Amino acid sequence: MNPTALNGIKVLDLSRVLAGPSCTQILADLGAEVIKVERPGAGDETRQWSPPAFADGTAAYFSTVNRNKQSVTLNVATPEGQAIVRQMAAEADVLVENYKVGGLKKYGLDYDSLKQINPRLIYASLTGFGQTGPDAAKPGYDYIIQGLSGLMSITGPTDGLPHKVGVAVVDLFAGLQLTIGIQAALLARQHTGVGQHVDVSLLDSAITMLANVGMNHLASGEVPPRLGNAHPNIVPYQVFETAGEQHLILACGNDKQFAAVCDVLGGSWNQDERFATNPQRVRNRDLLVPELAQVFLQKGRDEWLEALEAAQVPCGAINNIAEALQMPQAQHREMVVDFAAQGSPIRMLGNPVKLSATPVRYDSPPPQLGEHTEAVLRRLGHDDGQIAQWREQGVI
């Protein structure tokens, strides 16, 4: 069996829902040992976010970001539960949490407290607004942050309502940022010998996602408009309807490609000074795009795609989810993972990171609630009598 990139790294996961668990699943896929702490009885909220669920009752939402983890049920509101967390933190390399700012301090489980026990600990916090600033105490939700950050103001039809992205993209992007921060802190620890606090917020992550559109504002001082499926800086770069009420994406990125588009569509727009260069096409998009749209309606989607691909113009169909997952390329890249070999009915979306020497592993499906509680406590040195007492007391 190949070694893993994060072999030997121990992660204590106090996060729940999506953003934090998405980070810890990536760490687990890369070989870290991840122990997920959940509330007795209820567990992670997403365990109840069904239907749909798999045949064993595991909610599809929970399954999204919880493979390769061990589940321990623990009441951190009790002194005994806090003591167990401190014992696990003393042995951990990384602790991940997404409580409200200051929420763990009352339990003595904040960074300042735990670094006294384990100076090498990397304590990673993911919150709505960060550990500092006037909004630090507010709770954070992906949907709200999509609105506050400006992301929704540039998403959706020009003349319609602002739209959120179809998945909780800010949560997932923030989880990636947290993963990067943790890995950077692990590298830094090799030089310093000590850990640090990694502070990532949904709002900061969403503002970073504005990318070139945010930069357009900084450069011009103008508020970027909502352009639907169009691009603010490139024309034609959008969705077009074809015959049969099908649609395609045309991603024409430069003047050479635009000339090829004109050849395919049988027009000479590239010879018109209003459309000859991309800056001119951006200025005159309202004149050009309707003319192109009328031509695209004359043939079906697949016929246009074949012709555009032959002319080496970037283009593509708009797949539904089933079509996307059934693409031969997606299957070749193992982007759907089946846990049937482990006796589980769960199938999951795969990890996109392909490492040649230390590949990701899919060792176990998402755990049942508290599945590993007793085994972890025994590894910590607690006997069956103590475990039974804690269970009776509601500590575990």
C-alpha positions in Angstrom: 0.0 0.0 0.0 1.3 3.4 -0.9 2.2 5.9 1.8 -0.1 8.9 2.4 0.8 12.5 2.3 -0.4 13.2 5.8 0.5 9.8 7.4 0.9 10.2 11.1 -1.0 13.5 11.4 -3.7 13.4 14.0 -6.7 15.7 13.6 -9.4 16.4 16.2 -12.5 17.5 14.4 -14.9 19.6 16.5 -16.7 21.0 13.4 -20.0 20.2 11.9 -22.3 20.8 8.9 -20.3 21.6 5.7 -17.4 24.1 5.8 -15.3 22.6 8.6 -16.0 18.9 7.8 -15.1 19.5 4.1 -11.6 20.6 5.3 -11.2 17.6 7.6 -12.4 15.2 4.9 -9.6 16.5 2.6 -7.1 15.9 5.4 -8.5 12.4 6.0 -8.3 11.6 2.3 -4.7 12.6 2.4 -4.0 10.2 5.1 -4.5 12.0 8.4 -6.2 10.2 11.3 -9.4 12.2 11.9 -11.6 11.8 15.0 -14.9 13.6 14.7 -16.5 14.6 18.0 -20.3 14.7 17.9 -23.1 15.4 20.3 -24.5 12.3 22.0 -27.9 11.4 20.6 -28.1 13.9 17.8 -24.6 14.1 16.3 -23.8 16.4 13.4 -26.9 18.3 12.4 -26.6 17.0 8.8 -27.2 13.5 9.9 -30.9 14.5 10.1 -30.9 16.4 6.8 -32.7 13.8 4.7 -34.3 12.6 2.5 -32.5 11.5 0.5 -30.6 8.9 2.4 -28.7 5.7 1.5 -30.0 2.3 2.3 -28.4 2.2 5.7 -30.1 5.4 6.7 -27.1 7.7 6.3 -28.2 11.1 5.0 -26.7 12.0 1.6 -25.8 15.5 3.0 -23.9 14.1 5.9 -22.1 11.7 3.6 -20.8 14.6 1.5 -17.9 15.4 3.8 -17.4 12.7 6.4 -15.7 9.7 4.9 -12.4 8.3 6.3 -13.3 9.6 9.8 -13.9 8.1 13.2 -17.0 9.2 15.1 -16.9 9.8 18.9 -19.9 11.0 20.8 -19.0 13.4 23.6 -20.8 16.0 25.6 -18.3 18.9 25.8 -20.6 20.8 28.1 -19.7 18.4 30.9 -16.4 18.6 32.9 -15.7 15.0 32.0 -16.2 15.6 28.3 -14.0 18.6 28.4 -11.3 16.6 30.1 -11.5 14.0 27.4 -11.2 16.6 24.6 -8.1 18.0 26.4 -6.6 14.6 26.5 -7.2 14.1 22.8 -5.9 17.6 22.0 -2.7 16.8 23.9 -2.0 14.1 21.4 -3.3 15.9 18.3 -1.4 17.8 15.6 -4.5 19.7 14.5 -7.8 20.8 16.0 -10.5 22.1 13.7 -13.6 23.9 15.1 -16.4 26.1 13.8 -18.0 27.3 17.0 -19.0 31.0 17.3 -16.1 33.2 18.4 -15.4 32.5 22.0 -17.8 29.6 22.2 -15.2 27.1 23.4 -13.4 29.4 25.8 -16.1 28.8 28.5 -15.1 25.1 28.3 -11.4 25.8 28.5 -11.1 24.4 25.0 -10.0 27.7 23.2 -6.6 28.0 21.6 -4.9 29.9 24.4 -5.9 27.2 26.9 -5.0 24.2 24.7 -1.7 25.5 23.5 -0.6 25.4 27.2 -1.2 21.6 27.1 0.2 21.1 23.5 2.4 23.9 22.2 2.7 22.1 18.8 -1.1 22.1 18.3 -2.4 23.8 15.2 -5.8 25.2 16.1 -7.9 25.9 13.1 -11.1 28.0 13.4 -13.6 28.6 10.7 -16.3 31.2 11.5 -18.7 33.4 9.6 -16.7 36.7 10.1 -13.4 35.8 11.6 -11.9 36.1 15.1 -11.6 39.9 15.1 -13.6 42.9 13.8 -17.0 44.5 14.6 -19.0 41.5 13.2 -16.8 38.7 14.8 -19.6 37.6 17.2 -22.2 37.1 14.5 -23.1 33.6 13.3 -22.2 32.9 9.6 -24.3 31.1 7.0 -23.3 30.4 3.4 -26.5 31.9 1.9 -26.2 35.1 4.0 -22.5 35.5 3.2 -23.2 35.1 -0.5 -25.4 38.1 -0.2 -23.2 40.2 2.0 -20.0 39.6 0.0 -21.5 40.9 -3.2 -21.3 37.4 -4.8 -25.1 37.3 -5.3 -25.2 40.8 -6.8 -23.2 39.4 -9.8 -25.1 36.1 -10.1 -28.4 35.6 -11.9 -30.2 37.2 -14.8 -29.6 40.8 -15.6 -33.2 41.8 -15.2 -34.1 39.3 -12.5 -33.5 38.6 -8.9 -29.9 38.1 -7.6 -29.2 34.3 -7.3 -27.2 32.2 -5.0 -24.9 29.6 -6.4 -26.6 26.2 -6.6 -24.4 24.6 -3.9 -22.9 26.2 -0.7 -19.9 27.4 -2.6 -18.7 29.8 0.1 -18.7 27.0 2.7 -16.7 24.8 0.4 -14.2 27.5 -0.7 -13.7 28.4 3.0 -13.0 24.8 3.7 -10.3 24.8 1.1 -8.8 27.9 2.5 -8.7 26.3 6.0 -7.0 23.2 4.5 -4.4 25.4 2.9 -3.8 27.3 6.2 -3.5 24.0 8.2 -1.0 22.6 5.7 1.0 25.8 5.8 1.0 25.7 9.6 2.2 22.1 9.5 5.1 23.1 7.3 5.9 26.1 9.5 5.9 23.9 12.6 8.8 21.9 11.0 10.9 25.0 11.3 9.6 26.5 14.5 8.6 23.5 16.5 5.3 25.2 17.6 1.8 25.4 16.3 -0.4 28.4 15.7 -4.0 29.6 15.4 -5.4 29.4 11.8 -8.2 31.9 11.4 -10.4 31.6 8.3 -13.9 33.2 7.8 -16.7 32.7 5.3 -16.8 36.5 4.5 -13.1 36.8 3.8 -13.2 33.7 1.6 -16.3 35.0 -0.3 -14.6 38.4 -0.9 -11.6 36.6 -2.3 -13.9 34.7 -4.6 -14.9 38.0 -6.3 -11.6 37.7 -8.2 -11.5 39.6 -11.4 -15.0 41.1 -10.8 -13.8 42.6 -7.5 -10.7 43.8 -9.2 -12.8 45.5 -11.9 -14.4 47.6 -9.2 -11.0 48.5 -7.7 -9.7 49.5 -11.0 -12.7 51.5 -12.3 -14.6 52.6 -9.2 -17.8 51.3 -10.9 -20.1 48.8 -9.3 -20.0 45.6 -11.5 -23.5 44.7 -13.0 -25.2 41.4 -13.0 -24.7 39.9 -16.4 -26.5 36.5 -16.2 -24.4 34.0 -18.1 -22.3 36.6 -19.8 -18.7 37.5 -18.9 -17.8 41.1 -17.7 -14.5 41.2 -19.6 -14.9 38.8 -22.6 -17.4 38.7 -25.5 -18.9 36.3 -26.7 -18.5 34.3 -23.6 -21.9 33.0 -22.5 -24.8 30.6 -23.0 -26.7 30.5 -26.3 -30.0 28.8 -27.1 -30.0 26.5 -30.1 -32.8 24.8 -32.1 -34.9 22.5 -30.0 -34.6 24.7 -26.9 -31.2 23.2 -26.1 -28.3 25.3 -24.9 -24.6 25.5 -25.3 -21.7 27.4 -23.7 -19.5 29.5 -26.0 -16.2 30.5 -24.3 -14.5 32.6 -26.9 -11.4 34.0 -25.2 -9.5 35.9 -27.9 -9.8 37.5 -31.4 -8.4 34.4 -33.2 -11.1 32.3 -31.7 -13.7 34.9 -32.5 -12.7 34.7 -36.2 -13.2 31.0 -36.0 -16.7 31.5 -34.5 -17.6 33.8 -37.4 -16.4 31.2 -39.9 -18.6 28.5 -38.2 -21.6 30.8 -38.0 -21.1 32.0 -41.6 -20.7 35.7 -40.7 -18.1 38.4 -40.9 -18.5 40.2 -37.6 -14.8 40.0 -37.0 -14.3 42.4 -40.0 -16.6 45.0 -38.4 -14.6 47.6 -36.5 -17.2 47.5 -33.8 -16.4 43.9 -33.1 -12.9 43.3 -34.4 -11.2 43.2 -31.0 -12.3 42.0 -27.6 -12.4 45.5 -26.0 -14.7 46.6 -28.8 -16.9 43.6 -28.5 -17.3 44.2 -24.7 -18.3 47.9 -25.5 -20.8 46.8 -28.1 -22.0 43.5 -26.7 -25.6 44.7 -26.9 -25.3 44.9 -30.7 -23.3 41.8 -31.3 -24.9 39.2 -29.0 -28.4 39.4 -30.4 -27.1 38.8 -33.9 -25.2 35.7 -32.8 -28.1 34.5 -30.9 -30.3 34.5 -34.0 -27.9 32.4 -35.9 -27.5 29.8 -33.1 -31.3 29.2 -33.2 -30.9 27.8 -36.7 -29.3 24.5 -35.8 -29.3 22.0 -32.9 -26.9 22.1 -30.0 -24.9 19.0 -30.9 -24.4 20.1 -34.5 -23.0 23.5 -33.3 -20.8 21.8 -30.8 -19.3 19.5 -33.3 -18.5 22.4 -35.7 -17.1 24.7 -33.0 -14.9 21.9 -31.5 -13.6 21.2 -35.0 -12.7 24.9 -35.3 -10.9 24.6 -31.9 -13.3 27.1 -30.2 -13.9 26.4 -26.5 -17.5 25.3 -26.1 -19.6 22.7 -24.2 -23.0 21.3 -23.3 -24.8 22.1 -20.1 -25.1 18.7 -18.4 -27.5 17.8 -15.6 -26.0 16.1 -12.6 -26.6 12.6 -13.8 -25.0 13.4 -17.2 -22.0 15.0 -15.5 -21.3 12.0 -13.3 -21.7 9.6 -16.2 -19.2 11.3 -18.4 -16.5 8.9 -19.5 -13.9 11.4 -18.3 -15.4 11.7 -14.9 -15.6 7.9 -14.6 -12.0 7.5 -15.7 -10.9 10.0 -13.1 -12.7 8.1 -10.4 -14.9 11.0 -9.4 -17.5 8.7 -8.0 -16.4 6.4 -5.2 -18.3 3.2 -4.3 -17.9 1.8 -0.7 -19.5 -1.5 -1.6 -16.3 -3.3 -0.9 -16.5 -2.1 2.7 -20.1 -3.4 3.0 -21.7 0.0 2.7 -24.3 1.2 0.2 -22.8 4.7 0.1 -21.4 6.2 -3.0 -19.6 9.6 -2.8 -18.1 12.2 -5.0 -14.3 11.6 -5.3 -11.3 13.7 -4.4 -10.0 15.8 -7.3 -6.4 15.8 -6.0 -4.3 13.2 -7.9 -0.9 12.6 -6.3 1.5 10.2 -8.1 3.5 9.0 -5.0 1.1 9.5 -2.1 -2.4 9.1 -3.6 -5.6 9.8 -1.6 -7.3 6.8 0.0 -10.9 5.9 0.5 -10.6 3.7 3.6 -14.0 4.0 5.1 -17.5 5.3 4.5 -19.0 8.0 6.7 -19.2 6.6 10.2 -22.3 5.8 12.1 -22.9 8.1 15.1 -20.5 7.2 17.9 -19.2 4.2 16.0 -15.7 4.6 17.4 -16.3 6.1 20.8 -15.3 3.1 22.9 -12.3 2.2 20.7 -10.9 5.7 20.9 -11.5 6.0 24.7 -9.7 2.6 25.2 -6.7 3.9 23.1 -6.6 6.9 25.5 -6.2 4.4 28.4 -9.8 4.3 29.8 -11.2 1.0 30.9 -14.6 -0.5 30.3 -15.9 0.4 33.7 -15.1 4.1 33.3 -16.6 4.1 29.8 -19.8 2.5 31.1 -20.0 5.1 33.8 -19.6 7.9 31.3 -22.3 6.4 29.1 -24.7 6.2 32.0 -23.9 9.9 33.0 -24.5 11.1 29.4 -20.9 12.2 29.0 -20.6 9.9 25.9 
